[in-house]
Structures are given as C-alpha cells and as structure tokens.
Amino acid sequence: MAKYVGGALIPTLSIDRGDRATITVQLVSALRELILSGQLRAGERLPASRTLARDQGVSRTTAINAYEQLTAEGLLRSQVGSGTFVSDAIPTPAPKDEAETEPGGTMPRLAHLSAEASDQYFPRLSHPDTPRAFVTGMPAFDVFPMALWSRLASRYWRSPRSLVMSYPDPCGLLELRQAVCQHLRANRGVKCAPEEVFIFNGAQDAFNRIGGMLLDPGDPVWFENPGAIGARNSLISCGAQLVPVPVDDQGMDVRAGLDAAPGFRLAFVTPAHQHPLGTTMTTDRRFELLRAAENARAWIIEDDYVGEFHYGAHTPLPLKSIDTSGRVIYVGTFSKALFPALRLGYAVAPPKLVPFFQRIAGATMQGAPASMQSIVADFINEGHFAAHIRRMRDIYAERRDALLSEADRTLNGLLKVRPTDTGFHTIGDLTHPGLSDVTVSQAARQAGISAAPLSRFTIQPVPRQAITLGFSAVPPAQIVKGVQALAPVLREAMKAA
C-alpha cells in the first residue's frame, strides 16, 4: 500500500448513511478488515485523524473514536508526537495456496466420523418454508391460537428476573417435564415419572444425543426403509451402520431385520404413523419387535412425531405403553402439535437409562430456552393443549377428507391415494408403470406443488413409485386446487413416459 508523509493512503471506504449501523461502527469495521487482511501491515503509520476524516467524508470526532476503539482492541498503537500505527503484534497473513482459493481445491480435513458421515447425508434435510399443497410435516399456522399464546408469553416475561434470565436446567424445566408426564398418561397411555422425561431442542437433538450415548461407530441399527431422513442423518452422524429394514402394511418387517442383523444395537421406528408410508404398526408386529430387542439386548427409539393426531375410532397407542422390559426410548415433539419454531422435543428414558441421561445432560447440554419451556408448560397445565389437539384433529380430518374426496374425483386412473387415519400426510402411488416418482415430483414443483418422491426417503431402492401428499398445512379449498393442478402434471408425465 502506498505511503505518504501523512500516513498510509487508505482507499475510500464504503460508508452507507442509510445503514442502521452508525458511521463510527462502519468505519471501525472497515479499518479492522484492512488490518486483519494484511492490507494495512504491522508497524504501518495511519493518517492523522483530521486527514482520515477529510478523506472518508466523516467528522473528526468519528475518526478519533474509530482510532480509540481499534487501539482498545489492540489493533492500533498510538505514539505521542509520531502518530498512530498498526500494532506490531498483528501477524502478516501467509499467502494463500491457489488450491485453497480456487474452486475444487483442497478441502479442509474433517474427523473420520464426520468425513464418512457427510458422504451419506443424501438427500439433504430440508423443511418447507411456506404452507402450500402438499407440504408434509407442517402444522396449520392459519388456525394457531396466537392471541392466547401471546398472553401466556407476556405473562412469562413479567416473571421475576431470577426466573426469566438464569440458566435453564439441562434436563429440562421441571414444570414442563411434569406437564409432559400428565399429557402422555392422559392422551397416549404412557406412564412415566418427571425424572424420566428430558427436554431437548427438538426431536432431532434428541436423536443426536441418544445416538451419541448408546452407539459406537459401526454398531448396526435397524432403520425403516423408507424412513425419516432427519433421524437417519442423526444416527449416521453417530457412526451407526444403518441396516435398511423393509416396511409392509403391518410396519417394520422384524423378521427381515433379524435376517439382516440379528445382533442389532438399536432400532428406529415410527409405529403410530410410519414416515413416510403412513401405515400404523400392528399389535402383533409391535410385540415381535419388543421380543427381538429384548433377545438382542438392544434399544428401540420410538418417534411418535404425530401420535396425537388420529382420525378414526381406534387410537393407536405407543410402543412405549406396552414395553415391559424397559427397551423403548420414547421421543415426542411439539413442532407438529404446536409449531416448528419452538424447537422443543422430549424423550422418555427407560428407568435403567435415566442416570446416564442425567449425567450426560449435566455435562454437555445447555438446555432448551426456559421461556419456551415455561410457556408450553402453562399451555398444557391450563388445558389449552388438550383443547388445541382436539380442535386440530377435527381440522386435519376435514383437510384429509378434502384431499381424498377430490383425489377420487380428479385423479382416478392417475394416482392411487391411500386412505389414512393418522398423521399429516398420505401416499399417492403412481399407477402408470413407466412413471418415475422423481420425474413427477420435479414436474409438480414447477407447477407450484410440493410432492416429495418416495425414493427420497429410501436407503436402498424400493420398487414402489409414489409421492407424498400432505394435507395439514393449508385449508380444504387450497387442497382441492392443488389436486386439480396435479392432474394435468400427471397426464403430461404419463404421455412422456
């Protein structure tokens, strides 16, 4: 950089007077970047504050304040009678290797587990950003009781500061753990004590923690095929050797799992509403899975992500409710029952695992935000949660009926939409033998419709070609329009096949 008697010639910096950041902050940030990038080198003299102010079009007070801030940070030093200099302690940046700066250059070194896992993270986990037909896993934002929620939140923030601002219990707020126990006992048939309940930053966080606690790299894990992508990636991150186990109309095929890996360490299942096929695991299959886990001394993660939402006369009870040997780790979430931004999930640990959950939580977990935990606890304890669940069952049943009814009228011969009595979505089987679910999904996306291909959820390919059809996110009228828009997409795809 050129020098002159008044100090280094600093290029005109970008000062945006419409920016929310003050001019002083912008000037400090710009000078800091010049120093740390090596454009202003150690020992180099800077122009006087008056000169800097004139060159940059700012007041001298701003220039002085900027110099003082950077001096306090140790990036500049001031010498009486001589001026202001870049600190001698600033190291000169080493020249970058071309391989590090150009596309396709050397990649950073990762730990073996992360490097191996990253190759298996396919497809990437993604979530819908806006409600539309036929997104899956998204609750009905349009009917959430926001005014009630706002009142509860406002009341919480008026609590004593010692309660609002302190560190949360890493195992979870006691009031919420007690509320979860009451809810599970009354609505899901699961009996547990508050000390068996652990609060996480979403179900995904729970899967990560459970996998890290129970699995060694290479341990065989039964995993539904097709199955939930997020949980799959979490277990891969823990070094699991996933064993794809097929799913039929009764749920996970336990015999196929035993044939593939009789010495499995863990099994991951979604019994109430298999993700993504939507089937409910039969009672016989549940007992078969429990016996297999007991014989192998293995654990079972039961993901009950939409267990509260059933629309038939029979309520499918969780696997946890019939577990007499303490092998099932029950995981639930408030993302579907309330809204995803909560990032609140929970796990009910078998009694024999409780001390280990407590120890690991105390040593490594920071705890979910106390504000959200407290508000949800009040929402449950005051009866709002039960009322909300009942109301949403009626709303989702109406939306499901709209999908099935319009599909029967409009998609007959194009797509076989499976009836469902649980969950937020169902499956539509492609009837034309030459159609690919990926091709149909891509064509639907171009028409503004979200219909994920079934193959996206598979570890090993399955012969079935189908798309997922969510019905929870939008009102019946939009679902009907979505079905009507999907029909020409399917016809065009069939012509091209």
WOZI-V981492 format. One record per residue. N is the residue number from 1. RES is the residue in one letter. PHI is phi in degrees with one decimal (* if undefined). OMEGA is omega in radians with two decimals (none if undefined). D_LAST is the distance of its C-alpha to the last C-alpha in whole Angstrom. Layout:
# WOZI-V981492
N&RES&PHI&OMEGA&D_LAST  N&RES&PHI&OMEGA&D_LAST
This chain:
# WOZI-V981492
1&M&*&-3.10&63  2&A&-64.4&3.11&66  3&K&-121.2&2.98&70  4&Y&-144.1&-2.95&72  5&V&-59.9&-3.13&76  6&G&-85.8&-3.13&74  7&G&114.0&-3.10&72  8&A&-59.9&3.10&68  9&L&-84.9&-3.08&66  10&I&-87.9&3.12&63  11&P&-63.6&3.12&61  12&T&-60.5&-3.10&60  13&L&-89.3&-3.11&58  14&S&-83.0&3.08&55  15&I&-111.6&-3.11&57  16&D&-103.6&-3.09&55  17&R&-75.3&3.04&58  18&G&-93.7&-3.12&55  19&D&-74.1&3.10&54  20&R&-67.1&3.12&55  21&A&-68.8&-3.14&56  22&T&-67.4&3.13&60  23&I&-62.3&3.11&61  24&T&-62.0&3.14&63  25&V&-61.7&3.13&60  26&Q&-63.6&-3.13&58  27&L&-67.6&3.10&61  28&V&-61.0&-3.12&61  29&S&-62.6&-3.12&57  30&A&-66.0&3.13&57  31&L&-68.1&3.11&60  32&R&-60.1&3.14&59  33&E&-64.1&3.10&56  34&L&-62.6&-3.12&58  35&I&-72.8&-3.06&61  36&L&-69.2&3.13&58  37&S&-82.7&3.12&56  38&G&92.3&3.10&59  39&Q&-69.3&2.92&59  40&L&-109.4&-2.97&63  41&R&-91.4&3.13&64  42&A&-54.1&3.12&67  43&G&85.7&-3.09&70  44&E&-74.3&-3.12&69  45&R&-84.3&3.09&71  46&L&-96.3&3.10&70  47&P&-64.3&3.09&71  48&A&-60.6&-3.09&73  49&S&-58.0&3.14&72  50&R&-66.3&3.14&74  51&T&-68.1&3.11&72  52&L&-59.3&-3.13&69  53&A&-61.6&-3.13&69  54&R&-67.0&-3.09&70  55&D&-65.5&-3.07&67  56&Q&-96.6&3.10&64  57&G&71.2&3.12&65  58&V&-125.0&3.12&66  59&S&-74.8&3.12&70  60&R&-64.9&3.10&72  61&T&-59.1&3.10&72  62&T&-62.2&-3.13&68  63&A&-64.2&3.13&68  64&I&-62.6&3.14&71  65&N&-61.8&3.12&69  66&A&-64.8&3.12&66  67&Y&-61.8&-3.12&69  68&E&-65.0&3.13&70  69&Q&-63.4&-3.12&67  70&L&-70.9&3.05&66  71&T&-67.8&3.11&69  72&A&-63.5&3.13&69  73&E&-79.5&3.14&66  74&G&85.7&-3.13&67  75&L&-88.7&3.10&65  76&L&-124.6&3.00&68  77&R&-133.7&-3.12&72  78&S&-109.8&3.13&75  79&Q&-122.0&-3.08&78  80&V&-57.9&3.11&81  81&G&85.9&-3.11&82  82&S&-115.6&3.11&80  83&G&127.5&-3.11&76  84&T&-113.1&-3.05&73  85&F&-129.1&2.99&71  86&V&-67.4&-3.09&68  87&S&-57.1&3.11&69  88&D&-68.2&-3.10&70  89&A&-81.7&-3.13&68  90&I&-74.2&-3.13&64  91&P&-72.1&3.07&63  92&T&-79.7&-3.12&61  93&P&-60.2&3.10&58  94&A&-71.1&3.10&57  95&P&-61.1&-3.11&55  96&K&-80.2&3.05&51  97&D&-68.1&-3.14&49  98&E&-56.2&-3.12&47  99&A&-65.2&-3.12&44  100&E&-86.5&-3.04&45  101&T&-103.0&-3.09&44  102&E&-97.6&3.09&41  103&P&-57.7&-3.14&38  104&G&81.8&-3.12&37  105&G&-79.5&-3.09&40  106&T&-62.4&3.10&42  107&M&-86.4&3.08&41  108&P&-64.8&-3.13&43  109&R&-77.9&3.10&44  110&L&-110.6&2.99&43  111&A&-59.6&-3.07&44  112&H&-55.1&-3.09&43  113&L&-64.3&-3.14&41  114&S&-68.4&-3.14&40  115&A&-63.2&-3.14&39  116&E&-70.4&-3.12&37  117&A&-67.2&-3.06&36  118&S&-61.5&3.11&34  119&D&-68.6&-3.10&32  120&Q&-100.1&3.14&30  121&Y&-76.6&3.10&30  122&F&-143.1&-0.09&26  123&P&-77.0&-3.12&25  124&R&-67.5&3.13&28  125&L&-74.9&3.13&29  126&S&-140.7&3.14&28  127&H&-126.8&3.09&30  128&P&-65.3&-3.12&29  129&D&-99.2&3.14&31  130&T&-133.8&3.10&31  131&P&-66.7&3.05&30  132&R&-164.9&3.07&27  133&A&-75.1&0.00&24  134&F&-124.9&-3.10&23  135&V&-64.3&-3.13&25  136&T&-110.0&3.04&27  137&G&75.1&-3.12&30  138&M&-110.6&3.10&32  139&P&-71.7&-3.10&35  140&A&-82.3&3.11&36  141&F&-65.0&-2.98&38  142&D&-67.9&-3.11&38  143&V&-118.3&3.13&41  144&F&-69.1&-3.09&42  145&P&-76.2&-3.04&46  146&M&-64.7&-3.13&47  147&A&-63.3&3.10&50  148&L&-62.9&-3.14&51  149&W&-60.1&-3.13&50  150&S&-63.2&3.12&52  151&R&-66.0&3.12&55  152&L&-64.4&3.14&55  153&A&-65.2&3.13&54  154&S&-62.7&3.11&57  155&R&-64.3&3.12&59  156&Y&-61.2&-3.07&58  157&W&-70.7&3.03&59  158&R&-92.8&3.13&62  159&S&-70.7&3.11&63  160&P&-56.0&-3.08&66  161&R&-61.0&-3.13&65  162&S&-62.8&3.10&65  163&L&-84.9&-3.05&63  164&V&-76.4&-2.91&60  165&M&-107.7&-3.08&61  166&S&-85.6&3.11&61  167&Y&-66.6&3.10&59  168&P&-77.6&3.05&57  169&D&-63.5&-3.11&57  170&P&-61.8&3.11&55  171&C&-83.5&-3.12&54  172&G&120.8&3.12&53  173&L&-61.7&-3.08&56  174&L&-57.4&-3.12&58  175&E&-59.9&3.13&57  176&L&-73.1&3.13&53  177&R&-63.3&3.07&53  178&Q&-66.0&-3.14&56  179&A&-66.0&3.10&54  180&V&-61.5&3.11&50  181&C&-58.7&-3.13&53  182&Q&-64.3&3.14&54  183&H&-63.6&-3.11&50  184&L&-65.1&-3.13&49  185&R&-66.2&-3.06&51  186&A&-80.0&-2.98&51  187&N&-114.5&-3.07&47  188&R&-123.8&3.09&46  189&G&70.2&-3.13&48  190&V&-103.1&3.09&49  191&K&-99.0&3.14&53  192&C&-153.7&3.09&54  193&A&-101.2&-3.12&56  194&P&-54.7&-3.12&56  195&E&-71.1&3.09&57  196&E&-89.1&-3.10&54  197&V&-98.9&3.13&51  198&F&-128.6&-3.08&50  199&I&-95.7&-3.12&49  200&F&-125.7&3.05&46  201&N&-82.1&-3.11&45  202&G&94.6&3.13&41  203&A&-62.9&-3.14&40  204&Q&-60.1&3.09&38  205&D&-63.4&3.11&42  206&A&-62.5&3.13&43  207&F&-61.7&3.12&40  208&N&-60.0&-3.09&41  209&R&-67.9&-3.13&45  210&I&-65.7&3.12&45  211&G&-61.3&3.13&43  212&G&-65.2&-3.12&45  213&M&-83.7&-2.98&48  214&L&-104.0&-2.99&47  215&L&-110.8&2.90&45  216&D&-102.0&3.11&46  217&P&-53.2&3.13&43  218&G&93.8&3.13&41  219&D&-64.1&3.13&42  220&P&-74.4&3.14&39  221&V&-127.3&3.03&38  222&W&-68.0&3.14&35  223&F&-139.5&-3.11&32  224&E&-58.1&3.11&30  225&N&-129.7&0.10&26  226&P&-75.5&-3.08&25  227&G&-154.6&-3.05&27  228&A&-69.0&-3.04&29  229&I&-69.9&-3.09&28  230&G&-61.1&3.12&32  231&A&-64.1&3.12&34  232&R&-59.4&-3.13&32  233&N&-65.6&3.10&33  234&S&-62.6&-3.11&36  235&L&-70.8&3.04&37  236&I&-60.6&3.13&36  237&S&-60.4&-3.14&38  238&C&-86.2&3.10&41  239&G&90.2&-3.11&40  240&A&-65.0&2.96&38  241&Q&-97.2&-3.03&37  242&L&-70.6&3.09&34  243&V&-109.4&-3.11&33  244&P&-67.6&-3.13&30  245&V&-112.4&-3.09&30  246&P&-64.7&3.14&28  247&V&-120.1&3.07&28  248&D&-116.5&-3.08&28  249&D&-66.8&3.12&29  250&Q&-101.0&-3.11&32  251&G&111.7&-3.13&32  252&M&-57.8&3.14&32  253&D&-82.0&-3.04&33  254&V&-62.1&-3.13&36  255&R&-63.7&3.09&36  256&A&-64.6&3.09&34  257&G&-64.4&3.13&35  258&L&-65.9&3.09&39  259&D&-65.6&-3.08&37  260&A&-81.4&-3.07&36  261&A&-154.4&-3.13&38  262&P&-64.6&-3.14&41  263&G&-98.0&-3.11&44  264&F&-65.4&-3.12&41  265&R&-96.2&-3.03&43  266&L&-153.9&3.02&41  267&A&-127.4&3.10&38  268&F&-113.0&-3.10&36  269&V&-139.4&3.04&35  270&T&-124.4&-2.96&34  271&P&-67.8&-3.03&35  272&A&-68.6&-3.13&36  273&H&-149.6&-3.03&32  274&Q&-56.1&-3.13&30  275&H&-101.7&0.28&28  276&P&-109.4&-2.98&25  277&L&-70.4&3.08&25  278&G&85.2&3.13&27  279&T&-76.2&3.07&29  280&T&-107.1&-3.13&33  281&M&-64.5&-3.14&35  282&T&-72.3&3.14&37  283&T&-61.8&-3.14&41  284&D&-60.4&-3.13&41  285&R&-68.1&3.11&38  286&R&-64.4&3.12&40  287&F&-65.6&3.11&43  288&E&-63.7&3.12&42  289&L&-67.3&3.12&41  290&L&-62.2&3.11&44  291&R&-65.0&3.13&46  292&A&-62.8&3.14&44  293&A&-66.5&3.14&44  294&E&-65.6&-3.14&48  295&N&-65.9&-3.12&48  296&A&-89.9&-3.06&47  297&R&55.3&-3.11&49  298&A&-105.5&3.12&45  299&W&-110.4&3.10&45  300&I&-126.3&2.96&42  301&I&-96.3&3.06&40  302&E&-101.3&3.12&39  303&D&-94.1&-3.10&37  304&D&-101.2&-2.92&38  305&Y&-67.0&3.08&36  306&V&-133.2&-3.06&36  307&G&-61.8&-3.12&38  308&E&-72.5&-2.98&40  309&F&-105.5&3.09&37  310&H&-131.3&-2.96&37  311&Y&-123.9&3.11&37  312&G&-106.5&-3.13&38  313&A&-73.0&-3.09&41  314&H&-98.3&3.10&41  315&T&-96.0&3.11&41  316&P&-71.1&-3.14&40  317&L&-80.3&-3.13&43  318&P&-66.5&3.02&42  319&L&-58.1&-3.12&42  320&K&-57.4&-3.05&45  321&S&-70.8&3.13&47  322&I&-114.3&-3.14&48  323&D&-82.1&-3.12&48  324&T&-102.4&-3.10&52  325&S&-107.3&3.08&52  326&G&68.5&-3.12&51  327&R&-108.0&-3.01&48  328&V&-97.5&2.98&45  329&I&-102.5&-3.04&45  330&Y&-90.9&-3.14&44  331&V&-119.9&3.08&42  332&G&-126.3&-3.11&42  333&T&-145.0&3.02&41  334&F&-96.6&-3.12&42  335&S&-64.4&-3.12&39  336&K&-90.5&-3.11&37  337&A&-71.1&-3.13&40  338&L&-116.1&3.07&41  339&F&-160.1&-3.00&40  340&P&-64.2&-3.07&38  341&A&-63.8&3.08&41  342&L&-59.9&-3.06&43  343&R&52.3&3.12&42  344&L&-124.7&3.02&44  345&G&-136.6&3.14&43  346&Y&-151.5&3.06&46  347&A&-131.2&3.02&46  348&V&-106.5&-3.06&48  349&A&-88.9&2.98&50  350&P&-60.5&-3.08&51  351&P&-51.1&-3.09&55  352&K&-69.4&3.13&55  353&L&-97.4&-3.06&53  354&V&-55.3&-3.14&55  355&P&-59.3&-3.13&57  356&F&-73.8&3.04&55  357&F&-58.3&-3.11&53  358&Q&-63.3&-3.11&56  359&R&-63.9&-3.12&57  360&I&-70.1&3.10&54  361&A&-61.9&-3.13&53  362&G&-66.1&-3.07&57  363&A&-91.2&-2.97&57  364&T&-128.6&-3.03&53  365&M&-96.9&3.12&52  366&Q&-92.4&3.14&53  367&G&88.6&3.07&52  368&A&-72.8&-3.13&50  369&P&-53.1&-3.10&51  370&A&-62.9&-3.12&54  371&S&-60.6&-3.12&53  372&M&-64.5&3.13&50  373&Q&-61.6&-3.10&51  374&S&-66.3&-3.13&54  375&I&-65.6&3.12&53  376&V&-64.3&3.10&50  377&A&-59.1&3.10&53  378&D&-63.9&-3.13&55  379&F&-60.5&3.11&52  380&I&-76.2&-3.01&52  381&N&-64.8&-3.12&55  382&E&-90.3&3.05&56  383&G&88.1&-3.10&53  384&H&-69.3&-3.08&51  385&F&-66.0&3.12&48  386&A&-61.1&3.11&48  387&A&-64.7&3.13&48  388&H&-64.1&3.14&45  389&I&-61.3&3.14&43  390&R&-60.7&-3.13&44  391&R&-65.2&-3.09&43  392&M&-68.8&3.06&40  393&R&-59.6&3.14&39  394&D&-64.9&-3.11&39  395&I&-66.6&-3.13&37  396&Y&-68.5&3.08&34  397&A&-63.0&3.10&35  398&E&-63.6&-3.14&34  399&R&-70.2&3.06&31  400&R&-61.6&-3.13&30  401&D&-61.5&3.12&31  402&A&-63.0&3.12&29  403&L&-64.3&-3.08&26  404&L&-65.2&-3.12&26  405&S&-66.1&-3.13&27  406&E&-69.2&3.09&25  407&A&-64.4&3.12&22  408&D&-64.8&3.14&23  409&R&-79.0&-2.92&23  410&T&-101.8&-3.00&20  411&L&-106.9&3.14&18  412&N&-59.5&-3.09&18  413&G&87.7&3.14&15  414&L&-107.7&-3.06&13  415&L&-149.5&3.10&15  416&K&-97.4&-3.09&18  417&V&-86.7&-3.07&20  418&R&-80.6&3.03&23  419&P&-64.4&3.08&27  420&T&-146.3&3.09&29  421&D&-110.5&-3.11&33  422&T&-143.1&2.92&33  423&G&78.8&-3.05&32  424&F&-110.1&-3.07&30  425&H&-152.6&3.01&27  426&T&-138.3&-3.08&24  427&I&-115.8&3.02&21  428&G&-114.5&3.14&18  429&D&-82.1&3.09&16  430&L&-74.5&-3.05&12  431&T&-88.2&-3.14&12  432&H&-82.1&-3.05&9  433&P&-63.6&-3.09&9  434&G&-92.2&-3.06&6  435&L&-82.3&3.04&6  436&S&-106.2&-3.14&9  437&D&-64.7&3.10&12  438&V&-66.8&3.13&13  439&T&-61.3&3.14&10  440&V&-64.6&-3.14&10  441&S&-62.3&3.13&14  442&Q&-65.9&3.11&14  443&A&-65.6&3.11&13  444&A&-64.1&3.14&15  445&R&-60.9&3.12&18  446&Q&-65.3&3.09&18  447&A&-91.2&3.11&18  448&G&82.7&-3.11&21  449&I&-114.6&3.08&20  450&S&-97.7&3.12&21  451&A&-144.5&-3.06&18  452&A&-66.6&3.10&19  453&P&-74.5&3.11&16  454&L&-61.1&-3.11&18  455&S&-62.2&3.10&18  456&R&-60.9&-3.03&20  457&F&-96.1&-3.02&23  458&T&-97.4&2.98&23  459&I&-90.0&2.99&25  460&Q&-114.6&-3.12&24  461&P&-57.9&3.05&20  462&V&-119.7&-3.09&19  463&P&-69.1&-3.07&17  464&R&-71.3&3.07&16  465&Q&-111.3&-3.04&13  466&A&-154.7&3.06&15  467&I&-127.5&3.12&17  468&T&-90.1&-3.12&20  469&L&-129.0&3.10&22  470&G&-80.9&-3.13&25  471&F&-128.1&-3.02&28  472&S&-86.5&-2.87&31  473&A&-80.7&-3.01&31  474&V&-129.6&-3.12&31  475&P&-66.8&-3.11&33  476&P&-53.9&-3.10&31  477&A&-60.5&3.12&31  478&Q&-70.9&3.08&28  479&I&-63.7&3.13&26  480&V&-60.7&3.11&26  481&K&-62.9&3.12&25  482&G&-64.0&3.11&22  483&V&-63.7&-3.13&21  484&Q&-65.3&3.10&21  485&A&-75.8&-3.13&19  486&L&-74.6&-3.08&16  487&A&-57.7&3.12&15  488&P&-64.5&3.08&14  489&V&-61.6&-3.14&12  490&L&-67.9&-3.14&10  491&R&-64.3&3.14&10  492&E&-65.7&3.13&9  493&A&-64.8&3.13&6  494&M&-67.8&3.11&5  495&K&-65.3&-3.09&6  496&A&-79.9&-3.08&4  497&A&-72.2&none&0
